[in-house]
Amino acid sequence: MPQLDTSTWFITITSMIMTLFILFQLKISNYSYPASPESIELKTQKHSTPWEMKWTKIYLPLLLPLR
């Protein structure tokens, strides 16, 4: 049986890893990220819903003290 020639494995694996690294770097460099996340101000809008100001029986048992 002929023996497997493993002399080129190191070069093949090394070049594959370097190629994958370069491809991932090129992929990531295409994305644009904001300069600082703190600078973005999100304005929250208050939506009034009909059940916000009402006291319902659903919430009453949870807030009563235990007997």
CHARMM internal coordinates of N, CA and C (Angstrom, degrees):
IC EDIT
DIST 1 N 1 CA 1.4599
DIST 1 CA 1 C 1.5236
ANGL 1 N 1 CA 1 C 110.05
DIST 1 C 2 N 1.3367
ANGL 1 CA 1 C 2 N 117.22
DIHE 1 N 1 CA 1 C 2 N 135.47
DIST 2 N 2 CA 1.4684
ANGL 1 C 2 N 2 CA 118.17
DIHE 1 CA 1 C 2 N 2 CA 177.89
DIST 2 CA 2 C 1.5238
ANGL 2 N 2 CA 2 C 110.67
DIHE 1 C 2 N 2 CA 2 C -74.41
DIST 2 C 3 N 1.2959
ANGL 2 CA 2 C 3 N 114.61
DIHE 2 N 2 CA 2 C 3 N 148.86
DIST 3 N 3 CA 1.4603
ANGL 2 C 3 N 3 CA 119.45
DIHE 2 CA 2 C 3 N 3 CA -179.69
DIST 3 CA 3 C 1.5192
ANGL 3 N 3 CA 3 C 110.35
DIHE 2 C 3 N 3 CA 3 C -86.72
DIST 3 C 4 N 1.3397
ANGL 3 CA 3 C 4 N 114.44
DIHE 3 N 3 CA 3 C 4 N 151.64
DIST 4 N 4 CA 1.4534
ANGL 3 C 4 N 4 CA 120.51
DIHE 3 CA 3 C 4 N 4 CA -178.94
DIST 4 CA 4 C 1.5178
ANGL 4 N 4 CA 4 C 109.43
DIHE 3 C 4 N 4 CA 4 C -78.73
DIST 4 C 5 N 1.3060
ANGL 4 CA 4 C 5 N 116.32
DIHE 4 N 4 CA 4 C 5 N 128.53
DIST 5 N 5 CA 1.4668
ANGL 4 C 5 N 5 CA 121.12
DIHE 4 CA 4 C 5 N 5 CA -179.71
DIST 5 CA 5 C 1.5297
ANGL 5 N 5 CA 5 C 108.86
DIHE 4 C 5 N 5 CA 5 C -84.93
DIST 5 C 6 N 1.3271
ANGL 5 CA 5 C 6 N 116.98
DIHE 5 N 5 CA 5 C 6 N 110.80
DIST 6 N 6 CA 1.4653
ANGL 5 C 6 N 6 CA 122.03
DIHE 5 CA 5 C 6 N 6 CA -177.69
DIST 6 CA 6 C 1.5158
ANGL 6 N 6 CA 6 C 112.12
DIHE 5 C 6 N 6 CA 6 C -105.25
DIST 6 C 7 N 1.3183
ANGL 6 CA 6 C 7 N 118.27
DIHE 6 N 6 CA 6 C 7 N 14.91
DIST 7 N 7 CA 1.4651
ANGL 6 C 7 N 7 CA 120.08
DIHE 6 CA 6 C 7 N 7 CA -175.24
DIST 7 CA 7 C 1.5278
ANGL 7 N 7 CA 7 C 112.19
DIHE 6 C 7 N 7 CA 7 C -70.52
DIST 7 C 8 N 1.3155
ANGL 7 CA 7 C 8 N 118.68
DIHE 7 N 7 CA 7 C 8 N -25.81
DIST 8 N 8 CA 1.4731
ANGL 7 C 8 N 8 CA 120.24
DIHE 7 CA 7 C 8 N 8 CA -177.90
DIST 8 CA 8 C 1.5261
ANGL 8 N 8 CA 8 C 112.92
DIHE 7 C 8 N 8 CA 8 C -97.52
DIST 8 C 9 N 1.3145
ANGL 8 CA 8 C 9 N 118.12
DIHE 8 N 8 CA 8 C 9 N 1.29
DIST 9 N 9 CA 1.4674
ANGL 8 C 9 N 9 CA 120.33
DIHE 8 CA 8 C 9 N 9 CA -178.07
DIST 9 CA 9 C 1.5129
ANGL 9 N 9 CA 9 C 112.64
DIHE 8 C 9 N 9 CA 9 C -62.67
DIST 9 C 10 N 1.3164
ANGL 9 CA 9 C 10 N 118.11
DIHE 9 N 9 CA 9 C 10 N -42.28
DIST 10 N 10 CA 1.4647
ANGL 9 C 10 N 10 CA 120.85
DIHE 9 CA 9 C 10 N 10 CA -177.62
DIST 10 CA 10 C 1.5239
ANGL 10 N 10 CA 10 C 110.66
DIHE 9 C 10 N 10 CA 10 C -61.57
DIST 10 C 11 N 1.3216
ANGL 10 CA 10 C 11 N 116.92
DIHE 10 N 10 CA 10 C 11 N -46.03
DIST 11 N 11 CA 1.4664
ANGL 10 C 11 N 11 CA 120.55
DIHE 10 CA 10 C 11 N 11 CA -179.74
DIST 11 CA 11 C 1.5297
ANGL 11 N 11 CA 11 C 110.44
DIHE 10 C 11 N 11 CA 11 C -66.08
DIST 11 C 12 N 1.3089
ANGL 11 CA 11 C 12 N 117.34
DIHE 11 N 11 CA 11 C 12 N -40.00
DIST 12 N 12 CA 1.4652
ANGL 11 C 12 N 12 CA 120.90
DIHE 11 CA 11 C 12 N 12 CA -179.77
DIST 12 CA 12 C 1.5249
ANGL 12 N 12 CA 12 C 111.48
DIHE 11 C 12 N 12 CA 12 C -65.04
DIST 12 C 13 N 1.3215
ANGL 12 CA 12 C 13 N 117.02
DIHE 12 N 12 CA 12 C 13 N -46.66
DIST 13 N 13 CA 1.4666
ANGL 12 C 13 N 13 CA 121.06
DIHE 12 CA 12 C 13 N 13 CA -178.70
DIST 13 CA 13 C 1.5237
ANGL 13 N 13 CA 13 C 110.42
DIHE 12 C 13 N 13 CA 13 C -67.43
DIST 13 C 14 N 1.3235
ANGL 13 CA 13 C 14 N 116.58
DIHE 13 N 13 CA 13 C 14 N -41.66
DIST 14 N 14 CA 1.4660
ANGL 13 C 14 N 14 CA 120.19
DIHE 13 CA 13 C 14 N 14 CA 179.73
DIST 14 CA 14 C 1.5243
ANGL 14 N 14 CA 14 C 111.17
DIHE 13 C 14 N 14 CA 14 C -63.75
DIST 14 C 15 N 1.3126
ANGL 14 CA 14 C 15 N 117.53
DIHE 14 N 14 CA 14 C 15 N -44.91
DIST 15 N 15 CA 1.4641
ANGL 14 C 15 N 15 CA 119.83
DIHE 14 CA 14 C 15 N 15 CA -179.94
DIST 15 CA 15 C 1.5219
ANGL 15 N 15 CA 15 C 111.23
DIHE 14 C 15 N 15 CA 15 C -67.33
DIST 15 C 16 N 1.3447
ANGL 15 CA 15 C 16 N 117.86
DIHE 15 N 15 CA 15 C 16 N -33.28
DIST 16 N 16 CA 1.4543
ANGL 15 C 16 N 16 CA 120.81
DIHE 15 CA 15 C 16 N 16 CA 177.83
DIST 16 CA 16 C 1.5313
ANGL 16 N 16 CA 16 C 110.61
DIHE 15 C 16 N 16 CA 16 C -66.26
DIST 16 C 17 N 1.3256
ANGL 16 CA 16 C 17 N 116.72
DIHE 16 N 16 CA 16 C 17 N -44.13
DIST 17 N 17 CA 1.4662
ANGL 16 C 17 N 17 CA 120.37
DIHE 16 CA 16 C 17 N 17 CA 179.70
DIST 17 CA 17 C 1.5193
ANGL 17 N 17 CA 17 C 110.48
DIHE 16 C 17 N 17 CA 17 C -64.50
DIST 17 C 18 N 1.3160
ANGL 17 CA 17 C 18 N 117.16
DIHE 17 N 17 CA 17 C 18 N -42.10
DIST 18 N 18 CA 1.4681
ANGL 17 C 18 N 18 CA 119.98
DIHE 17 CA 17 C 18 N 18 CA 178.90
DIST 18 CA 18 C 1.5238
ANGL 18 N 18 CA 18 C 111.31
DIHE 17 C 18 N 18 CA 18 C -64.97
DIST 18 C 19 N 1.3163
ANGL 18 CA 18 C 19 N 117.36
DIHE 18 N 18 CA 18 C 19 N -39.70
DIST 19 N 19 CA 1.4568
ANGL 18 C 19 N 19 CA 120.86
DIHE 18 CA 18 C 19 N 19 CA 178.72
DIST 19 CA 19 C 1.5253
ANGL 19 N 19 CA 19 C 111.36
DIHE 18 C 19 N 19 CA 19 C -65.29
DIST 19 C 20 N 1.3298
ANGL 19 CA 19 C 20 N 117.00
DIHE 19 N 19 CA 19 C 20 N -43.36
DIST 20 N 20 CA 1.4615
ANGL 19 C 20 N 20 CA 120.25
DIHE 19 CA 19 C 20 N 20 CA 177.47
DIST 20 CA 20 C 1.5213
ANGL 20 N 20 CA 20 C 111.48
DIHE 19 C 20 N 20 CA 20 C -63.35
DIST 20 C 21 N 1.3217
ANGL 20 CA 20 C 21 N 116.80
DIHE 20 N 20 CA 20 C 21 N -40.31
DIST 21 N 21 CA 1.4615
ANGL 20 C 21 N 21 CA 120.31
DIHE 20 CA 20 C 21 N 21 CA 178.67
DIST 21 CA 21 C 1.5272
ANGL 21 N 21 CA 21 C 110.64
DIHE 20 C 21 N 21 CA 21 C -62.28
DIST 21 C 22 N 1.3258
ANGL 21 CA 21 C 22 N 116.62
DIHE 21 N 21 CA 21 C 22 N -44.95
DIST 22 N 22 CA 1.4681
ANGL 21 C 22 N 22 CA 120.19
DIHE 21 CA 21 C 22 N 22 CA -179.96
DIST 22 CA 22 C 1.5184
ANGL 22 N 22 CA 22 C 110.73
DIHE 21 C 22 N 22 CA 22 C -64.99
DIST 22 C 23 N 1.3238
ANGL 22 CA 22 C 23 N 117.58
DIHE 22 N 22 CA 22 C 23 N -41.83
DIST 23 N 23 CA 1.4613
ANGL 22 C 23 N 23 CA 119.96
DIHE 22 CA 22 C 23 N 23 CA 179.11
DIST 23 CA 23 C 1.5278
ANGL 23 N 23 CA 23 C 112.04
DIHE 22 C 23 N 23 CA 23 C -63.29
DIST 23 C 24 N 1.3324
ANGL 23 CA 23 C 24 N 116.60
DIHE 23 N 23 CA 23 C 24 N -42.46
DIST 24 N 24 CA 1.4702
ANGL 23 C 24 N 24 CA 119.49
DIHE 23 CA 23 C 24 N 24 CA 177.82
DIST 24 CA 24 C 1.5198
ANGL 24 N 24 CA 24 C 111.39
DIHE 23 C 24 N 24 CA 24 C -65.01
DIST 24 C 25 N 1.3255
ANGL 24 CA 24 C 25 N 117.55
DIHE 24 N 24 CA 24 C 25 N -38.76
DIST 25 N 25 CA 1.4576
ANGL 24 C 25 N 25 CA 120.14
DIHE 24 CA 24 C 25 N 25 CA 178.15
DIST 25 CA 25 C 1.5232
ANGL 25 N 25 CA 25 C 110.91
DIHE 24 C 25 N 25 CA 25 C -64.28
DIST 25 C 26 N 1.3087
ANGL 25 CA 25 C 26 N 117.17
DIHE 25 N 25 CA 25 C 26 N -39.85
DIST 26 N 26 CA 1.4592
ANGL 25 C 26 N 26 CA 119.94
DIHE 25 CA 25 C 26 N 26 CA 177.98
DIST 26 CA 26 C 1.5232
ANGL 26 N 26 CA 26 C 111.72
DIHE 25 C 26 N 26 CA 26 C -67.55
DIST 26 C 27 N 1.3246
ANGL 26 CA 26 C 27 N 116.65
DIHE 26 N 26 CA 26 C 27 N -36.93
DIST 27 N 27 CA 1.4590
ANGL 26 C 27 N 27 CA 120.10
DIHE 26 CA 26 C 27 N 27 CA 176.73
DIST 27 CA 27 C 1.5210
ANGL 27 N 27 CA 27 C 111.68
DIHE 26 C 27 N 27 CA 27 C -64.23
DIST 27 C 28 N 1.3299
ANGL 27 CA 27 C 28 N 115.63
DIHE 27 N 27 CA 27 C 28 N -45.63
DIST 28 N 28 CA 1.4611
ANGL 27 C 28 N 28 CA 120.57
DIHE 27 CA 27 C 28 N 28 CA -177.16
DIST 28 CA 28 C 1.5238
ANGL 28 N 28 CA 28 C 111.19
DIHE 27 C 28 N 28 CA 28 C -69.19
DIST 28 C 29 N 1.3342
ANGL 28 CA 28 C 29 N 117.57
DIHE 28 N 28 CA 28 C 29 N -33.61
DIST 29 N 29 CA 1.4666
ANGL 28 C 29 N 29 CA 120.07
DIHE 28 CA 28 C 29 N 29 CA -177.19
DIST 29 CA 29 C 1.5267
ANGL 29 N 29 CA 29 C 112.13
DIHE 28 C 29 N 29 CA 29 C -69.54
DIST 29 C 30 N 1.3305
ANGL 29 CA 29 C 30 N 118.55
DIHE 29 N 29 CA 29 C 30 N -15.26
DIST 30 N 30 CA 1.4600
ANGL 29 C 30 N 30 CA 120.63
DIHE 29 CA 29 C 30 N 30 CA 179.02
DIST 30 CA 30 C 1.5265
ANGL 30 N 30 CA 30 C 112.41
DIHE 29 C 30 N 30 CA 30 C -77.35
DIST 30 C 31 N 1.3144
ANGL 30 CA 30 C 31 N 118.17
DIHE 30 N 30 CA 30 C 31 N -18.59
DIST 31 N 31 CA 1.4547
ANGL 30 C 31 N 31 CA 121.08
DIHE 30 CA 30 C 31 N 31 CA -179.96
DIST 31 CA 31 C 1.5226
ANGL 31 N 31 CA 31 C 109.92
DIHE 30 C 31 N 31 CA 31 C -80.53
DIST 31 C 32 N 1.3233
ANGL 31 CA 31 C 32 N 116.00
DIHE 31 N 31 CA 31 C 32 N 143.38
DIST 32 N 32 CA 1.4685
ANGL 31 C 32 N 32 CA 120.10
DIHE 31 CA 31 C 32 N 32 CA 176.41
DIST 32 CA 32 C 1.5253
ANGL 32 N 32 CA 32 C 108.39
DIHE 31 C 32 N 32 CA 32 C -108.10
DIST 32 C 33 N 1.3009
ANGL 32 CA 32 C 33 N 115.53
DIHE 32 N 32 CA 32 C 33 N 122.74
DIST 33 N 33 CA 1.4593
ANGL 32 C 33 N 33 CA 122.28
DIHE 32 CA 32 C 33 N 33 CA -179.62
DIST 33 CA 33 C 1.5267
ANGL 33 N 33 CA 33 C 109.21
DIHE 32 C 33 N 33 CA 33 C -105.12
DIST 33 C 34 N 1.3307
ANGL 33 CA 33 C 34 N 118.08
DIHE 33 N 33 CA 33 C 34 N 148.53
DIST 34 N 34 CA 1.4702
ANGL 33 C 34 N 34 CA 119.24
DIHE 33 CA 33 C 34 N 34 CA 176.83
DIST 34 CA 34 C 1.5295
ANGL 34 N 34 CA 34 C 110.72
DIHE 33 C 34 N 34 CA 34 C -66.84
DIST 34 C 35 N 1.3206
ANGL 34 CA 34 C 35 N 115.27
DIHE 34 N 34 CA 34 C 35 N 152.46
DIST 35 N 35 CA 1.4616
ANGL 34 C 35 N 35 CA 120.40
DIHE 34 CA 34 C 35 N 35 CA -176.04
DIST 35 CA 35 C 1.5254
ANGL 35 N 35 CA 35 C 110.85
DIHE 34 C 35 N 35 CA 35 C -61.16
DIST 35 C 36 N 1.3201
ANGL 35 CA 35 C 36 N 116.69
DIHE 35 N 35 CA 35 C 36 N -51.49
DIST 36 N 36 CA 1.4612
ANGL 35 C 36 N 36 CA 119.55
DIHE 35 CA 35 C 36 N 36 CA 176.62
DIST 36 CA 36 C 1.5247
ANGL 36 N 36 CA 36 C 108.38
DIHE 35 C 36 N 36 CA 36 C -144.14
DIST 36 C 37 N 1.3088
ANGL 36 CA 36 C 37 N 117.80
DIHE 36 N 36 CA 36 C 37 N 131.22
DIST 37 N 37 CA 1.4649
ANGL 36 C 37 N 37 CA 119.85
DIHE 36 CA 36 C 37 N 37 CA -178.42
DIST 37 CA 37 C 1.5161
ANGL 37 N 37 CA 37 C 113.47
DIHE 36 C 37 N 37 CA 37 C -64.93
DIST 37 C 38 N 1.3345
ANGL 37 CA 37 C 38 N 117.86
DIHE 37 N 37 CA 37 C 38 N -23.31
DIST 38 N 38 CA 1.4579
ANGL 37 C 38 N 38 CA 120.33
DIHE 37 CA 37 C 38 N 38 CA -178.48
DIST 38 CA 38 C 1.5209
ANGL 38 N 38 CA 38 C 111.68
DIHE 37 C 38 N 38 CA 38 C -71.90
DIST 38 C 39 N 1.3397
ANGL 38 CA 38 C 39 N 117.30
DIHE 38 N 38 CA 38 C 39 N -23.76
DIST 39 N 39 CA 1.4570
ANGL 38 C 39 N 39 CA 119.36
DIHE 38 CA 38 C 39 N 39 CA -175.38
DIST 39 CA 39 C 1.5253
ANGL 39 N 39 CA 39 C 112.81
DIHE 38 C 39 N 39 CA 39 C -74.87
DIST 39 C 40 N 1.3039
ANGL 39 CA 39 C 40 N 117.24
DIHE 39 N 39 CA 39 C 40 N -19.07
DIST 40 N 40 CA 1.4593
ANGL 39 C 40 N 40 CA 120.14
DIHE 39 CA 39 C 40 N 40 CA -179.85
DIST 40 CA 40 C 1.5239
ANGL 40 N 40 CA 40 C 108.99
DIHE 39 C 40 N 40 CA 40 C -81.09
DIST 40 C 41 N 1.3206
ANGL 40 CA 40 C 41 N 115.59
DIHE 40 N 40 CA 40 C 41 N 121.12
DIST 41 N 41 CA 1.4580
ANGL 40 C 41 N 41 CA 119.79
DIHE 40 CA 40 C 41 N 41 CA 179.23
DIST 41 CA 41 C 1.5226
ANGL 41 N 41 CA 41 C 108.89
DIHE 40 C 41 N 41 CA 41 C -101.20
DIST 41 C 42 N 1.3005
ANGL 41 CA 41 C 42 N 115.60
DIHE 41 N 41 CA 41 C 42 N 119.03
DIST 42 N 42 CA 1.4495
ANGL 41 C 42 N 42 CA 120.55
DIHE 41 CA 41 C 42 N 42 CA 177.94
DIST 42 CA 42 C 1.5221
ANGL 42 N 42 CA 42 C 108.82
DIHE 41 C 42 N 42 CA 42 C -95.84
DIST 42 C 43 N 1.3045
ANGL 42 CA 42 C 43 N 115.47
DIHE 42 N 42 CA 42 C 43 N 123.61
DIST 43 N 43 CA 1.4568
ANGL 42 C 43 N 43 CA 119.60
DIHE 42 CA 42 C 43 N 43 CA 179.45
DIST 43 CA 43 C 1.5236
ANGL 43 N 43 CA 43 C 108.69
DIHE 42 C 43 N 43 CA 43 C -92.76
DIST 43 C 44 N 1.3053
ANGL 43 CA 43 C 44 N 115.45
DIHE 43 N 43 CA 43 C 44 N 116.84
DIST 44 N 44 CA 1.4638
ANGL 43 C 44 N 44 CA 119.22
DIHE 43 CA 43 C 44 N 44 CA 179.36
DIST 44 CA 44 C 1.5193
ANGL 44 N 44 CA 44 C 108.80
DIHE 43 C 44 N 44 CA 44 C -88.20
DIST 44 C 45 N 1.2852
ANGL 44 CA 44 C 45 N 115.30
DIHE 44 N 44 CA 44 C 45 N 133.57
DIST 45 N 45 CA 1.4542
ANGL 44 C 45 N 45 CA 120.59
DIHE 44 CA 44 C 45 N 45 CA 178.75
DIST 45 CA 45 C 1.5158
ANGL 45 N 45 CA 45 C 109.06
DIHE 44 C 45 N 45 CA 45 C -102.39
DIST 45 C 46 N 1.3026
ANGL 45 CA 45 C 46 N 115.06
DIHE 45 N 45 CA 45 C 46 N 135.01
DIST 46 N 46 CA 1.4534
ANGL 45 C 46 N 46 CA 120.85
DIHE 45 CA 45 C 46 N 46 CA 179.50
DIST 46 CA 46 C 1.5184
ANGL 46 N 46 CA 46 C 108.83
DIHE 45 C 46 N 46 CA 46 C -87.54
DIST 46 C 47 N 1.3139
ANGL 46 CA 46 C 47 N 115.53
DIHE 46 N 46 CA 46 C 47 N 115.99
DIST 47 N 47 CA 1.4549
ANGL 46 C 47 N 47 CA 120.27
DIHE 46 CA 46 C 47 N 47 CA 177.52
DIST 47 CA 47 C 1.5201
ANGL 47 N 47 CA 47 C 107.97
DIHE 46 C 47 N 47 CA 47 C -97.06
DIST 47 C 48 N 1.2948
ANGL 47 CA 47 C 48 N 115.01
DIHE 47 N 47 CA 47 C 48 N 124.93
DIST 48 N 48 CA 1.4585
ANGL 47 C 48 N 48 CA 117.12
DIHE 47 CA 47 C 48 N 48 CA 178.96
DIST 48 CA 48 C 1.5225
ANGL 48 N 48 CA 48 C 109.08
DIHE 47 C 48 N 48 CA 48 C -88.50
DIST 48 C 49 N 1.2935
ANGL 48 CA 48 C 49 N 114.40
DIHE 48 N 48 CA 48 C 49 N 125.65
DIST 49 N 49 CA 1.4557
ANGL 48 C 49 N 49 CA 120.39
DIHE 48 CA 48 C 49 N 49 CA 178.17
DIST 49 CA 49 C 1.5201
ANGL 49 N 49 CA 49 C 108.45
DIHE 48 C 49 N 49 CA 49 C -114.13
DIST 49 C 50 N 1.3058
ANGL 49 CA 49 C 50 N 117.82
DIHE 49 N 49 CA 49 C 50 N 152.35
DIST 50 N 50 CA 1.4737
ANGL 49 C 50 N 50 CA 119.19
DIHE 49 CA 49 C 50 N 50 CA -174.91
DIST 50 CA 50 C 1.5172
ANGL 50 N 50 CA 50 C 113.75
DIHE 49 C 50 N 50 CA 50 C -64.98
DIST 50 C 51 N 1.3285
ANGL 50 CA 50 C 51 N 119.09
DIHE 50 N 50 CA 50 C 51 N -21.16
DIST 51 N 51 CA 1.4587
ANGL 50 C 51 N 51 CA 119.68
DIHE 50 CA 50 C 51 N 51 CA -176.46
DIST 51 CA 51 C 1.5243
ANGL 51 N 51 CA 51 C 113.65
DIHE 50 C 51 N 51 CA 51 C -94.83
DIST 51 C 52 N 1.3156
ANGL 51 CA 51 C 52 N 117.57
DIHE 51 N 51 CA 51 C 52 N 1.11
DIST 52 N 52 CA 1.4647
ANGL 51 C 52 N 52 CA 118.53
DIHE 51 CA 51 C 52 N 52 CA -178.31
DIST 52 CA 52 C 1.5327
ANGL 52 N 52 CA 52 C 112.30
DIHE 51 C 52 N 52 CA 52 C -70.14
DIST 52 C 53 N 1.3012
ANGL 52 CA 52 C 53 N 117.51
DIHE 52 N 52 CA 52 C 53 N -39.65
DIST 53 N 53 CA 1.4554
ANGL 52 C 53 N 53 CA 119.72
DIHE 52 CA 52 C 53 N 53 CA -174.57
DIST 53 CA 53 C 1.5320
ANGL 53 N 53 CA 53 C 112.86
DIHE 52 C 53 N 53 CA 53 C -93.96
DIST 53 C 54 N 1.3027
ANGL 53 CA 53 C 54 N 117.82
DIHE 53 N 53 CA 53 C 54 N -1.92
DIST 54 N 54 CA 1.4580
ANGL 53 C 54 N 54 CA 120.42
DIHE 53 CA 53 C 54 N 54 CA -177.41
DIST 54 CA 54 C 1.5225
ANGL 54 N 54 CA 54 C 111.03
DIHE 53 C 54 N 54 CA 54 C -95.06
DIST 54 C 55 N 1.3124
ANGL 54 CA 54 C 55 N 115.41
DIHE 54 N 54 CA 54 C 55 N 145.65
DIST 55 N 55 CA 1.4550
ANGL 54 C 55 N 55 CA 121.87
DIHE 54 CA 54 C 55 N 55 CA 175.34
DIST 55 CA 55 C 1.5195
ANGL 55 N 55 CA 55 C 106.77
DIHE 54 C 55 N 55 CA 55 C -101.00
DIST 55 C 56 N 1.3112
ANGL 55 CA 55 C 56 N 115.55
DIHE 55 N 55 CA 55 C 56 N 114.21
DIST 56 N 56 CA 1.4608
ANGL 55 C 56 N 56 CA 118.14
DIHE 55 CA 55 C 56 N 56 CA -175.56
DIST 56 CA 56 C 1.5279
ANGL 56 N 56 CA 56 C 110.62
DIHE 55 C 56 N 56 CA 56 C -107.40
DIST 56 C 57 N 1.2959
ANGL 56 CA 56 C 57 N 116.02
DIHE 56 N 56 CA 56 C 57 N 163.65
DIST 57 N 57 CA 1.4558
ANGL 56 C 57 N 57 CA 121.48
DIHE 56 CA 56 C 57 N 57 CA -179.50
DIST 57 CA 57 C 1.5264
ANGL 57 N 57 CA 57 C 111.68
DIHE 56 C 57 N 57 CA 57 C -71.41
DIST 57 C 58 N 1.2972
ANGL 57 CA 57 C 58 N 117.12
DIHE 57 N 57 CA 57 C 58 N -16.94
DIST 58 N 58 CA 1.4710
ANGL 57 C 58 N 58 CA 119.88
DIHE 57 CA 57 C 58 N 58 CA 179.65
DIST 58 CA 58 C 1.5298
ANGL 58 N 58 CA 58 C 110.37
DIHE 57 C 58 N 58 CA 58 C -65.75
DIST 58 C 59 N 1.3166
ANGL 58 CA 58 C 59 N 116.69
DIHE 58 N 58 CA 58 C 59 N -40.04
DIST 59 N 59 CA 1.4600
ANGL 58 C 59 N 59 CA 120.38
DIHE 58 CA 58 C 59 N 59 CA -176.42
DIST 59 CA 59 C 1.5239
ANGL 59 N 59 CA 59 C 112.50
DIHE 58 C 59 N 59 CA 59 C -88.61
DIST 59 C 60 N 1.3016
ANGL 59 CA 59 C 60 N 118.31
DIHE 59 N 59 CA 59 C 60 N -16.18
DIST 60 N 60 CA 1.4622
ANGL 59 C 60 N 60 CA 121.33
DIHE 59 CA 59 C 60 N 60 CA -175.07
DIST 60 CA 60 C 1.5231
ANGL 60 N 60 CA 60 C 114.01
DIHE 59 C 60 N 60 CA 60 C -63.31
DIST 60 C 61 N 1.3088
ANGL 60 CA 60 C 61 N 123.03
DIHE 60 N 60 CA 60 C 61 N -45.29
DIST 61 N 61 CA 1.4649
ANGL 60 C 61 N 61 CA 120.85
DIHE 60 CA 60 C 61 N 61 CA -177.60
DIST 61 CA 61 C 1.5373
ANGL 61 N 61 CA 61 C 113.08
DIHE 60 C 61 N 61 CA 61 C -66.06
DIST 61 C 62 N 1.2907
ANGL 61 CA 61 C 62 N 117.85
DIHE 61 N 61 CA 61 C 62 N -26.84
DIST 62 N 62 CA 1.4611
ANGL 61 C 62 N 62 CA 119.17
DIHE 61 CA 61 C 62 N 62 CA -179.67
DIST 62 CA 62 C 1.5187
ANGL 62 N 62 CA 62 C 112.32
DIHE 61 C 62 N 62 CA 62 C -72.66
DIST 62 C 63 N 1.3182
ANGL 62 CA 62 C 63 N 117.29
DIHE 62 N 62 CA 62 C 63 N -27.52
DIST 63 N 63 CA 1.4488
ANGL 62 C 63 N 63 CA 120.45
DIHE 62 CA 62 C 63 N 63 CA -175.63
DIST 63 CA 63 C 1.5221
ANGL 63 N 63 CA 63 C 113.52
DIHE 62 C 63 N 63 CA 63 C -97.15
DIST 63 C 64 N 1.3126
ANGL 63 CA 63 C 64 N 117.82
DIHE 63 N 63 CA 63 C 64 N -7.47
DIST 64 N 64 CA 1.4625
ANGL 63 C 64 N 64 CA 119.75
DIHE 63 CA 63 C 64 N 64 CA 178.70
DIST 64 CA 64 C 1.5287
ANGL 64 N 64 CA 64 C 109.95
DIHE 63 C 64 N 64 CA 64 C -75.84
DIST 64 C 65 N 1.3350
ANGL 64 CA 64 C 65 N 117.65
DIHE 64 N 64 CA 64 C 65 N 145.29
DIST 65 N 65 CA 1.4654
ANGL 64 C 65 N 65 CA 119.39
DIHE 64 CA 64 C 65 N 65 CA 176.45
DIST 65 CA 65 C 1.5321
ANGL 65 N 65 CA 65 C 110.32
DIHE 64 C 65 N 65 CA 65 C -69.93
DIST 65 C 66 N 1.3281
ANGL 65 CA 65 C 66 N 115.65
DIHE 65 N 65 CA 65 C 66 N 151.99
DIST 66 N 66 CA 1.4386
ANGL 65 C 66 N 66 CA 119.99
DIHE 65 CA 65 C 66 N 66 CA 179.88
DIST 66 CA 66 C 1.5165
ANGL 66 N 66 CA 66 C 111.68
DIHE 65 C 66 N 66 CA 66 C -72.20
DIST 66 C 67 N 1.3335
ANGL 66 CA 66 C 67 N 117.30
DIHE 66 N 66 CA 66 C 67 N 145.35
DIST 67 N 67 CA 1.4725
ANGL 66 C 67 N 67 CA 120.50
DIHE 66 CA 66 C 67 N 67 CA -179.33
DIST 67 CA 67 C 1.5001
ANGL 67 N 67 CA 67 C 110.73
DIHE 66 C 67 N 67 CA 67 C -97.88
END
COOR INIT
IC SEED 1 N 1 CA 1 C
IC BUILD
